[in-house]
Amino acid sequence: MKKLLVIEFILAFILVSPAFSAGPVLQHGDRGQSVVVVQQALQAMGFAVSSCDGKFGPETENAVASFQAHAGIPVTGKLDQVTLEALESEAPPSGKKLWEMEHPVGIPDPTVSVAGKKKMVRIVVVKNEHRTFLFSKTGKLIRIFPNATGRDETPTESGLRVVAGKINAKGAIEWGVQSRWKDSHAFGVRILDLWAIDPTTGKRHDVPQKMHGTFDRPSIGLKASHGCIRHRNEDIVCLYENVETGALVLITDAAAPVVSSKTIANE
C-alpha cells in the first residue's frame, strides 16, 4: 500500500493562500478532512486520539503536543510546517499501525543493564509523549498505548521497575475501596503493581506506583494522576494479559536514543 503523504494531502486541502506559510497550518478550532488525516496518523502512532472526527479540539491539540515532544521540536499543540514534516517522516502507511510495521521507527530502546547484564524490558513508559510501548520477550514491538501520567504536584517518578503483582478486576475493585479515595472505580479493571529495581545491584523495593486502568477516558494523554500510570481499561487489560510477574518496566522522561526494531534485532 502506498504511503499516505500527510503533507501533500493537507497542502491540497488548505494551503491555498501564502498566508499559511507565516503561521500554523492547523490549530485548535479547525475542522475538516485535513484534520482527520492528522488524527489518523497520530492515532496510528499510539497517541491519545480517541476519535478521528475532523475536529481539532483539546484532545487533538494535546496529541500534537505529545508528538512534538517526541520529535524534539517546539511544543505548541499547533500543526506547523516543521511538525508536518516530522509527522510525515514517522507516520506509518495509510491503514497501518506503527506496531504492525516490520521495522517501526521512532520507538524507544527496550534494553537495559541490570547488575551488569543486558535485560529486555517488556514495557516502556515515555512520560513526555504520554505513550506506553509493549514489547515481546525478544524486543519486538507489540502495541503502543496512550497513557496519563502524574500531575505536576504529584509527578510520576522515572526509573526501572518490575511487575511485582497482577491484580484482576475483582482485586482492582477491592483496592479502590480500600484506597484513600474509597472508590471502587479508582483503578479501573486491572492493576500492575510495580516495585523499583536498582539497575546497579538488581535489588528491589516497594514503591507506591502502579499501572492501572481508568474510567476517566478524557484524562488519557494528560498529566492527570497522583503518580501512577493510567490507561484506558481495554489497554490495561492487554498489558495485563501480555506481561508476567517479574517483567521489567522502564519509566523514562523522554525516549532517547530512538531506535528502530531492526536495530534492536541486530544487537
Backbone torsions as a table, in degrees:
resi	resn	phi	psi	omega
1	MET	NA	134.3	-178.8
2	LYS	-66.5	138.7	-179.2
3	LYS	-65.6	134.0	177.2
4	LEU	-71.9	118.7	179.2
5	LEU	-87.2	95.3	-173.6
6	VAL	-59.1	-45.9	-176.7
7	ILE	-62.1	-48.9	-177.4
8	GLU	-62.3	-38.0	179.8
9	PHE	-63.4	-45.8	-178.1
10	ILE	-69.2	-38.7	177.1
11	LEU	-58.7	-40.1	-178.4
12	ALA	-65.0	-27.2	-177.5
13	PHE	-90.8	-40.6	-167.4
14	ILE	-127.2	-16.9	-178.3
15	LEU	-85.1	69.9	-177.9
16	VAL	-105.2	0.7	-178.6
17	SER	-140.0	141.1	176.9
18	PRO	-60.2	-17.2	-178.7
19	ALA	-62.1	-26.7	-177.6
20	PHE	-66.7	-27.1	-177.2
21	SER	-68.2	-17.9	-177.5
22	ALA	-92.7	-6.5	-176.0
23	GLY	-150.6	-169.8	-179.4
24	PRO	-60.3	145.0	174.8
25	VAL	-75.8	-43.7	177.5
26	LEU	-139.1	145.6	179.2
27	GLN	-156.0	178.6	-177.7
28	HIS	-51.1	130.2	179.5
29	GLY	100.8	-17.5	178.7
30	ASP	-73.8	155.0	178.7
31	ARG	-141.2	159.9	173.9
32	GLY	132.3	179.7	-176.9
33	GLN	-65.1	-30.7	178.3
34	SER	-63.8	-35.3	177.0
35	VAL	-68.4	-38.7	178.1
36	VAL	-57.8	-44.8	-178.4
37	VAL	-61.1	-44.1	179.3
38	VAL	-65.1	-43.6	178.5
39	GLN	-60.4	-41.8	179.4
40	GLN	-63.5	-40.5	179.3
41	ALA	-64.9	-44.3	179.8
42	LEU	-65.6	-43.0	179.6
43	GLN	-63.0	-38.5	-179.5
44	ALA	-69.5	-13.5	177.7
45	MET	-102.9	3.8	175.1
46	GLY	89.1	11.8	176.4
47	PHE	-81.4	163.7	-170.1
48	ALA	-79.3	77.1	172.2
49	VAL	-120.9	109.2	-175.7
50	SER	-83.9	-27.3	-177.1
51	SER	-144.0	129.4	176.4
52	CYS	-90.9	75.1	-171.6
53	ASP	-101.0	1.6	178.8
54	GLY	78.8	10.8	179.9
55	LYS	-111.4	119.2	-179.8
56	PHE	-84.3	79.9	-179.3
57	GLY	-101.4	-165.1	-178.3
58	PRO	-57.9	-39.6	-178.3
59	GLU	-63.9	-46.3	178.8
60	THR	-65.6	-39.0	177.6
61	GLU	-60.4	-43.0	178.3
62	ASN	-66.9	-38.7	179.1
63	ALA	-65.6	-40.5	176.3
64	VAL	-62.6	-42.5	178.5
65	ALA	-61.9	-40.8	178.1
66	SER	-63.9	-40.8	177.2
67	PHE	-64.5	-41.4	179.1
68	GLN	-61.6	-40.0	176.1
69	ALA	-61.8	-42.1	177.6
70	HIS	-61.0	-43.3	-174.7
71	ALA	-80.1	-9.7	179.7
72	GLY	74.0	31.0	178.4
73	ILE	-116.5	164.4	-177.2
74	PRO	-52.0	130.5	-177.1
75	VAL	-89.5	106.2	-178.7
76	THR	-123.2	-20.5	-174.0
77	GLY	77.8	2.2	178.3
78	LYS	-108.4	143.0	-177.1
79	LEU	-91.6	96.2	177.3
80	ASP	-99.9	-176.9	-175.8
81	GLN	-63.5	-39.2	180.0
82	VAL	-62.7	-42.5	179.5
83	THR	-66.4	-40.5	177.9
84	LEU	-60.7	-42.8	-179.7
85	GLU	-65.5	-39.2	177.7
86	ALA	-66.4	-40.1	179.8
87	LEU	-65.3	-41.9	179.4
88	GLU	-62.1	-35.0	-176.6
89	SER	-72.9	-20.3	-175.6
90	GLU	-118.2	-18.7	-177.6
91	ALA	-64.0	138.0	178.0
92	PRO	-73.4	169.5	177.6
93	PRO	-59.2	154.8	178.8
94	SER	-54.6	132.2	179.8
95	GLY	86.0	-2.7	-180.0
96	LYS	-112.1	152.2	171.3
97	LYS	-100.3	153.3	-178.2
98	LEU	-58.3	-37.9	-178.2
99	TRP	-75.8	-6.4	175.5
100	GLU	-91.3	-7.1	-179.4
101	MET	-77.9	147.4	179.6
102	GLU	-65.2	-40.6	179.3
103	HIS	-131.8	76.2	-179.1
104	PRO	-64.0	143.2	179.2
105	VAL	-105.1	160.1	176.0
106	GLY	75.8	27.5	180.0
107	ILE	-109.4	153.0	-178.9
108	PRO	-74.4	157.2	177.9
109	ASP	-74.9	119.7	-178.8
110	PRO	-89.0	15.5	178.9
111	THR	-106.8	141.9	177.9
112	VAL	-138.1	166.8	174.3
113	SER	-106.8	126.2	177.5
114	VAL	-125.5	117.7	-178.4
115	ALA	52.7	39.4	176.6
116	GLY	82.1	3.2	-179.1
117	LYS	-118.0	139.8	178.7
118	LYS	-72.0	128.5	180.0
119	LYS	-127.3	151.8	177.6
120	MET	-96.2	127.6	177.2
121	VAL	-87.7	136.3	-179.7
122	ARG	-87.8	-30.4	-179.2
123	ILE	-132.1	132.1	172.7
124	VAL	-120.6	123.1	176.8
125	VAL	-104.1	118.8	179.1
126	VAL	-106.5	108.9	-169.0
127	LYS	-68.1	-44.4	-174.7
128	ASN	-73.3	-12.9	176.7
129	GLU	-98.7	-14.5	-173.2
130	HIS	53.9	47.9	176.3
131	ARG	-132.6	145.9	175.9
132	THR	-119.4	125.8	-177.5
133	PHE	-105.9	127.7	177.4
134	LEU	-105.3	123.5	-179.4
135	PHE	-114.9	155.7	173.2
136	SER	-77.9	175.8	179.5
137	LYS	-66.3	-17.6	179.5
138	THR	-102.0	4.9	177.2
139	GLY	92.6	10.4	177.0
140	LYS	-81.7	134.0	177.9
141	LEU	-68.9	125.9	-179.9
142	ILE	-100.0	-49.1	-178.6
143	ARG	-154.8	162.2	170.6
144	ILE	-127.6	132.7	-179.2
145	PHE	-123.6	142.5	171.1
146	PRO	-74.8	151.7	179.9
147	ASN	-137.9	173.5	169.7
148	ALA	-121.3	135.8	-179.6
149	THR	-113.9	-175.1	-174.6
150	GLY	-68.4	150.8	175.2
151	ARG	-67.9	167.3	-179.8
152	ASP	-59.3	-34.9	-179.1
153	GLU	-83.3	-15.7	176.6
154	THR	-135.5	67.7	-171.3
155	PRO	-69.3	154.8	171.6
156	THR	-78.7	120.7	-178.6
157	GLU	-75.7	136.7	178.1
158	SER	-84.2	163.1	177.2
159	GLY	141.2	178.0	179.0
160	LEU	-87.9	134.2	-178.3
161	ARG	-129.0	166.4	175.1
162	VAL	-134.4	141.8	177.4
163	VAL	-72.6	108.2	-177.0
164	ALA	-90.2	-21.4	-179.3
165	GLY	-164.6	152.2	178.2
166	LYS	-120.3	121.0	-175.2
167	ILE	-110.7	124.0	-176.9
168	ASN	-79.5	-173.7	-174.5
169	ALA	-59.7	-45.0	179.7
170	LYS	-63.2	-43.2	179.5
171	GLY	-65.6	-36.4	179.4
172	ALA	-63.1	-37.7	176.6
173	ILE	-64.1	-45.2	-179.2
174	GLU	-63.6	-41.9	177.9
175	TRP	-61.9	-39.6	-179.8
176	GLY	-64.9	-43.1	179.9
177	VAL	-65.1	-36.8	-178.0
178	GLN	-84.4	-7.2	-178.4
179	SER	-76.5	173.3	179.6
180	ARG	-66.0	-18.5	179.5
181	TRP	-86.8	-14.7	179.6
182	LYS	51.9	42.7	-173.8
183	ASP	-126.8	118.0	-177.8
184	SER	-65.8	-17.2	-179.4
185	HIS	-98.1	3.3	-171.8
186	ALA	-58.6	-34.7	-174.7
187	PHE	-113.3	16.2	179.8
188	GLY	66.2	-141.5	-171.8
189	VAL	-108.9	-5.5	176.9
190	ARG	-151.7	155.7	176.2
191	ILE	-137.7	136.8	166.3
192	LEU	-109.3	110.8	-179.7
193	ASP	-80.8	129.3	-174.4
194	LEU	-111.3	142.1	168.9
195	TRP	-116.7	152.1	175.1
196	ALA	-80.8	150.0	177.2
197	ILE	-132.6	131.5	179.3
198	ASP	-78.8	114.9	-177.2
199	PRO	-66.3	-18.8	179.7
200	THR	-79.2	-43.4	-176.1
201	THR	-107.0	-21.4	-175.6
202	GLY	83.3	2.0	179.9
203	LYS	-73.4	146.5	-176.2
204	ARG	-115.5	150.1	172.9
205	HIS	-151.7	153.7	-176.0
206	ASP	-68.8	142.2	174.3
207	VAL	-138.2	151.4	179.7
208	PRO	-81.2	62.2	-176.0
209	GLN	-138.9	137.0	-177.7
210	LYS	-141.9	160.6	164.5
211	MET	-109.0	129.4	-176.1
212	HIS	-150.9	172.1	177.7
213	GLY	-84.3	177.9	176.5
214	THR	-155.3	148.7	172.1
215	PHE	-94.3	-6.2	179.4
216	ASP	-91.2	74.3	-173.8
217	ARG	-61.0	-37.6	179.4
218	PRO	-63.6	-14.7	179.8
219	SER	-77.5	-15.9	-178.8
220	ILE	-67.2	133.8	-176.8
221	GLY	95.5	3.3	-176.2
222	LEU	-125.6	169.4	165.5
223	LYS	-85.3	101.4	-169.2
224	ALA	-137.3	-11.1	-171.9
225	SER	-97.9	-179.4	176.1
226	HIS	-94.7	17.7	178.2
227	GLY	125.9	-19.3	176.5
228	CYS	-79.6	173.4	177.0
229	ILE	-108.6	114.5	-178.8
230	ARG	-91.2	149.7	173.5
231	HIS	-139.7	158.6	170.6
232	ARG	-58.7	149.1	-174.6
233	ASN	-57.7	-41.2	-179.4
234	GLU	-67.3	-27.3	180.0
235	ASP	-77.5	-40.5	178.4
236	ILE	-67.1	-30.7	175.7
237	VAL	-63.2	-43.1	178.7
238	CYS	-63.2	-43.4	177.1
239	LEU	-62.3	-44.7	-179.8
240	TYR	-58.2	-42.1	-175.9
241	GLU	-77.8	-18.2	-173.8
242	ASN	-103.9	-9.8	179.1
243	VAL	-120.7	152.9	-178.3
244	GLU	-107.7	161.2	171.8
245	THR	-59.3	132.7	-176.4
246	GLY	100.5	-9.1	178.9
247	ALA	-68.1	144.7	-179.7
248	LEU	-86.1	143.4	178.6
249	VAL	-129.4	128.0	177.5
250	LEU	-109.1	122.5	175.5
251	ILE	-108.5	118.9	-173.8
252	THR	-130.1	149.4	179.4
253	ASP	-65.1	-44.2	-179.8
254	ALA	-147.3	150.9	-177.3
255	ALA	-84.4	108.6	177.3
256	ALA	-149.8	133.4	-3.3
257	PRO	-78.4	158.0	175.7
258	VAL	-87.0	134.1	-177.2
259	VAL	-132.8	172.4	170.1
260	SER	-106.7	161.0	179.5
261	SER	-65.3	-25.6	177.3
262	LYS	-65.6	-39.2	177.8
263	THR	-62.4	-44.2	-179.9
264	ILE	-61.2	-45.3	-176.4
265	ALA	-63.6	-30.5	-176.5
266	ASN	-86.4	-8.1	-178.2
267	GLU	-77.4	NA	NA
